[in-house]
Amino acid sequence: MSNKVLISGNEAAGRAAIQAGCKAYYGYPITPQNELTEFMAANMREEGRIFIQAESELAAINMCFGSSAAGARVMTSSSSPGISLKQEGISYIAAAELPCVIVNVQRGGPGLGNIAPAQSDYWQATRGGGHGDYRTLVLAPHSVQEVFELVVLAFDLADKYRTPVLVLSDGRIGQMMEPVVIPELSAPQKDPRPWALTGCKGREPNVVKSMLLVEDVLEKLNLRLQTRYREIEENEVRYEEYNIEDADVVLVAYGTSARTCRQAVKLARERGWNVGLIRPITLWPYPAEPIRRAAEHCKFFVCVEMSLGQMIEDVRLSVEGRCPVLFTGRAGGNVPSPGEVLATIEEGMNSI
């Protein structure tokens, strides 16, 4: 039987991790995600699991490396500057082919910035973030309910593909409270994890490492990872379409910006404008195909972001030059308003 509760996005992430079977959480305080670390501190030990407030973000991500290598489901979380500090460890985890869930509750930047919501970590999240040819699967919730659902999914995808999975939230979604239906999840099936470091009595030793000094050996790892990434691109694209069927104008937005855009679509329809919305749920792999299909019949796109233009590059690549792509964005922790989105739509209708 499911249970409906009023909780914040940060608490939803913690509840989801525990229900998904997270065995170890390692974190370090930073606003606006501290409620998630606080929730895990209060609840993981009661569940007989591991919570450690690490001495730094670097320590936290490397603790995830060690626990994942030993076969545990692991998670860490932070906000933008803290995620930047974790990038070397994330690259190591990707190279070692280990599952790990990372939650980024984005805040304004660059630098230390502020604690207001932003979406300016898109490039970092979708392009790997650290060094080397690797990717992280990226899930972008737009509601507290979806935070819960996507964190659960993140653990399953991390195990399925033996890869880090990033849940890209933001300060508004993390802090706001909404009713969430918490389903009764069945206990995760025990994954045999034959690669894990569990003691080699009766079997050959396992080796987990990312340092491969022979060029051909390192190249083989890279090629193996690329094969896995192509499989992810083929099977794990997720998105939502809203009023797309007759749309002359298509908005593209994720997370908090998508909430603004749903209101903008409603207001535009009241004016008699045929406007729709495509909301990417996976930012990588990116939902290029529905955007490509929409570009065959719409007049133009509007990309809406809480940044000065990062996802717009993927929108343009998906459109493939079939029609113009306009932009509405705010920075510094500001959120685009429905009125600003409508103004860009009107600008496009008058000029195209």
C-alpha positions in Angstrom: 0.0 0.0 0.0 1.3 3.4 -0.9 1.6 6.3 1.5 1.2 10.0 0.6 3.3 12.5 2.6 4.2 16.2 2.3 8.0 16.4 2.0 10.7 18.4 0.3 12.7 17.3 -2.7 15.8 16.8 -0.6 13.9 14.5 1.8 12.3 12.7 -1.2 15.8 11.9 -2.5 16.8 10.4 0.9 13.6 8.4 1.3 14.0 7.0 -2.2 17.7 6.0 -1.6 16.8 4.1 1.5 13.9 2.3 -0.2 16.1 1.5 -3.2 18.5 -0.3 -0.9 21.3 2.2 -0.5 23.7 0.7 1.9 26.1 3.6 2.3 25.8 7.3 2.1 28.8 9.7 2.2 28.2 13.5 2.2 29.6 16.9 3.2 27.4 19.9 4.1 26.6 22.5 1.4 23.4 24.5 0.9 20.8 24.0 -0.6 21.1 20.2 -0.2 21.8 20.0 3.5 18.3 18.5 4.3 19.3 15.5 2.3 22.5 14.9 4.3 20.6 15.6 7.5 17.9 13.1 6.5 20.4 10.4 5.8 22.2 11.1 9.1 19.0 10.6 11.0 17.8 7.5 9.1 20.6 5.4 7.7 21.9 4.2 11.0 18.4 3.4 12.2 18.2 1.1 9.1 21.5 -0.6 10.0 23.3 1.1 7.2 26.3 3.4 6.8 26.3 7.2 7.1 29.5 9.2 7.2 29.9 12.9 7.1 33.2 13.0 5.3 35.9 15.5 5.9 35.5 16.9 2.3 33.7 16.3 -1.0 36.8 14.6 -2.3 36.7 12.2 0.6 33.0 11.5 0.1 33.3 10.5 -3.5 36.3 8.3 -2.9 34.4 6.6 0.0 31.7 5.8 -2.6 34.4 4.3 -4.8 35.6 2.0 -2.1 32.1 0.9 -0.9 30.9 0.3 -4.5 34.0 -1.8 -5.2 33.1 -3.9 -2.2 29.6 -4.5 -3.7 27.4 -2.0 -1.9 24.7 0.3 -3.3 26.1 3.8 -2.6 25.1 7.4 -2.9 26.6 10.9 -2.3 25.1 14.3 -2.8 26.2 17.9 -3.0 25.5 21.2 -4.7 27.3 22.7 -7.6 30.8 23.7 -6.2 30.9 20.5 -4.2 30.1 18.4 -7.3 33.0 20.1 -9.1 35.3 18.9 -6.3 34.0 15.3 -6.9 34.7 15.2 -10.6 38.1 13.4 -10.4 36.5 10.7 -8.2 33.5 10.4 -10.6 36.0 9.9 -13.5 37.7 7.2 -11.5 34.4 5.4 -10.7 33.4 5.5 -14.4 36.8 4.0 -15.4 36.5 1.3 -12.7 33.0 0.4 -14.1 31.4 0.8 -10.7 27.7 1.8 -10.0 27.2 4.9 -7.9 24.4 7.5 -7.5 25.2 11.2 -7.2 22.6 13.9 -6.5 23.4 17.5 -7.5 21.0 20.1 -6.0 22.2 22.9 -8.3 22.9 26.5 -7.1 24.0 29.7 -8.8 27.5 30.1 -10.1 30.2 30.2 -11.3 32.6 30.2 -8.3 31.0 29.9 -4.9 28.0 31.8 -6.3 24.9 31.8 -4.1 22.3 29.3 -2.8 19.5 30.1 -5.2 18.4 27.5 -7.8 20.2 27.3 -11.2 20.7 25.0 -14.2 24.2 26.1 -15.0 25.8 22.7 -14.4 24.3 21.2 -17.5 27.5 21.1 -19.5 29.4 19.6 -16.5 26.7 16.9 -16.0 26.2 15.9 -19.6 29.7 16.1 -20.9 31.3 13.9 -18.3 32.6 16.7 -16.0 36.0 15.2 -15.3 38.9 14.0 -17.5 38.8 11.3 -20.1 36.2 9.8 -22.6 33.4 8.9 -20.2 29.7 9.9 -19.7 27.4 9.9 -16.7 23.7 9.0 -17.2 21.8 12.2 -16.1 18.2 12.2 -14.8 16.4 15.6 -14.3 13.3 15.7 -12.1 10.8 18.5 -12.3 8.7 17.7 -9.2 9.3 16.3 -5.7 7.4 13.2 -6.8 9.8 12.7 -9.6 12.8 13.2 -7.4 11.7 10.1 -5.5 11.0 8.1 -8.6 14.2 9.1 -10.4 16.5 8.4 -7.5 15.0 4.9 -7.3 15.5 4.5 -11.0 19.1 5.9 -10.7 20.1 3.0 -8.5 18.7 0.4 -10.9 20.4 2.0 -13.9 23.7 2.4 -12.1 23.6 -1.4 -11.3 22.4 -2.3 -14.8 25.2 -0.5 -16.6 27.9 -0.4 -13.9 28.2 3.4 -14.2 27.8 6.6 -12.2 24.2 8.0 -12.5 23.7 11.7 -11.7 20.3 13.1 -10.5 20.3 16.8 -11.5 18.0 18.6 -9.1 18.1 22.3 -8.2 17.7 24.5 -5.1 14.0 25.2 -5.7 13.1 21.5 -6.3 15.3 20.4 -3.4 13.8 23.0 -0.9 10.1 23.1 -1.9 7.5 20.7 -0.4 4.9 18.8 -2.4 2.7 15.8 -1.7 4.5 12.6 -2.7 3.1 9.1 -3.1 5.6 6.7 -1.5 5.0 3.3 -2.9 5.8 0.1 -1.0 8.8 -1.1 -3.0 9.8 -4.7 -3.0 13.3 -5.2 -1.6 15.9 -4.9 -4.4 17.0 -8.3 -5.7 20.5 -9.2 -4.6 22.8 -8.6 -7.5 25.5 -11.3 -7.6 28.1 -8.7 -8.5 30.8 -11.2 -9.5 33.2 -8.3 -10.0 33.1 -7.0 -6.4 35.9 -7.2 -3.9 34.2 -9.6 -1.4 37.1 -11.9 -0.6 38.6 -14.4 -3.1 38.5 -17.6 -1.1 37.6 -20.3 -3.6 37.9 -18.0 -6.7 40.4 -16.0 -8.6 41.0 -12.5 -7.1 39.1 -9.5 -8.6 40.9 -6.3 -9.4 39.1 -2.9 -9.5 41.3 0.0 -10.7 41.4 2.8 -13.2 45.1 3.0 -13.8 46.0 1.1 -17.0 49.5 2.0 -18.1 49.6 0.0 -21.3 48.1 2.1 -24.2 46.2 -0.8 -25.8 44.8 -2.0 -22.5 43.5 1.5 -21.7 42.1 1.8 -25.2 40.2 -1.4 -24.8 38.6 0.0 -21.6 37.6 3.1 -23.5 36.0 1.1 -26.3 34.2 -1.1 -23.9 32.7 2.0 -22.2 31.7 3.5 -25.5 29.8 0.3 -26.4 28.0 0.6 -23.0 27.2 4.2 -23.7 25.7 3.4 -27.1 23.5 0.8 -25.4 22.3 3.4 -22.9 21.5 5.8 -25.7 19.5 3.1 -27.4 17.5 2.0 -24.4 17.3 4.7 -21.7 16.1 8.0 -23.3 13.2 9.5 -21.3 11.1 12.6 -22.0 7.6 14.1 -21.7 5.6 15.8 -24.5 2.9 18.3 -23.7 0.5 19.7 -26.4 2.9 18.8 -29.2 0.5 17.4 -31.7 -0.6 20.8 -33.3 2.3 22.9 -32.0 3.6 25.7 -34.2 6.0 26.7 -31.4 7.8 24.1 -29.2 9.3 25.0 -25.8 12.2 22.8 -24.6 12.9 22.9 -20.8 13.8 20.6 -17.9 13.4 20.7 -14.2 12.1 23.9 -12.7 12.2 25.7 -16.0 9.7 23.1 -17.4 7.3 24.0 -14.6 7.4 27.6 -15.8 6.9 26.4 -19.4 3.8 24.4 -18.6 2.2 27.6 -17.3 3.5 29.5 -20.4 1.9 26.9 -22.7 -1.4 27.3 -20.9 -1.3 31.1 -21.2 -0.2 30.9 -24.8 -3.1 28.6 -25.7 -5.5 31.0 -24.0 -4.2 33.6 -26.5 -4.8 31.2 -29.4 -1.2 30.3 -30.0 -0.4 26.7 -30.7 2.5 26.1 -28.3 3.7 22.8 -26.9 6.5 21.6 -24.6 9.1 18.8 -24.8 10.6 18.1 -21.4 13.8 16.0 -21.3 13.9 13.7 -18.3 17.2 12.2 -19.3 19.7 15.0 -20.2 22.1 12.3 -21.2 21.2 10.4 -23.2 19.4 13.4 -24.7 16.0 13.0 -26.3 17.0 14.2 -29.8 14.4 12.2 -31.7 11.2 13.8 -30.4 12.8 17.3 -31.0 13.8 16.2 -34.5 10.2 15.0 -35.2 8.7 18.3 -33.9 11.1 20.3 -36.1 9.5 18.8 -39.2 6.2 20.7 -38.6 6.8 23.6 -36.1 7.9 27.1 -37.0 10.5 27.5 -34.3 11.7 26.3 -30.9 12.3 28.2 -27.6 14.9 26.8 -25.2 14.2 27.9 -21.7 16.9 27.5 -19.0 18.0 28.8 -15.6 21.4 29.6 -17.3 22.6 31.8 -20.1 22.5 29.0 -22.6 23.8 25.4 -22.2 21.1 22.9 -23.2 20.4 25.1 -26.2 23.4 23.5 -27.9 21.7 20.0 -27.7 18.4 21.5 -28.9 20.1 23.0 -32.0 22.0 19.7 -32.7 18.6 17.9 -32.5 16.8 20.4 -34.7 19.5 19.9 -37.4 18.9 23.3 -38.9 15.2 22.6 -39.8 14.0 25.8 -38.0 15.2 28.5 -35.7 15.9 28.0 -32.0 15.3 31.0 -29.8 16.3 31.3 -26.2 15.0 32.6 -22.8 17.3 32.3 -19.8 18.1 33.8 -16.5 21.3 33.6 -14.4 22.5 34.1 -10.8 19.7 32.0 -9.3 16.9 33.8 -11.1 14.1 31.7 -12.7 12.5 32.7 -16.1 8.9 33.8 -15.7 6.0 32.6 -17.9 5.7 36.3 -19.0 9.3 36.2 -20.2 8.7 33.0 -22.1 5.6 34.5 -23.7 7.6 37.6 -24.8 10.1 35.4 -26.6 7.3 33.4 -28.3 5.7 36.7 -29.4 9.1 38.0 -30.7 9.5 34.8 -32.7 6.0 35.0 -34.1 6.6 38.6 -35.3 10.0 37.9 -36.8 9.8 34.5 -38.4 
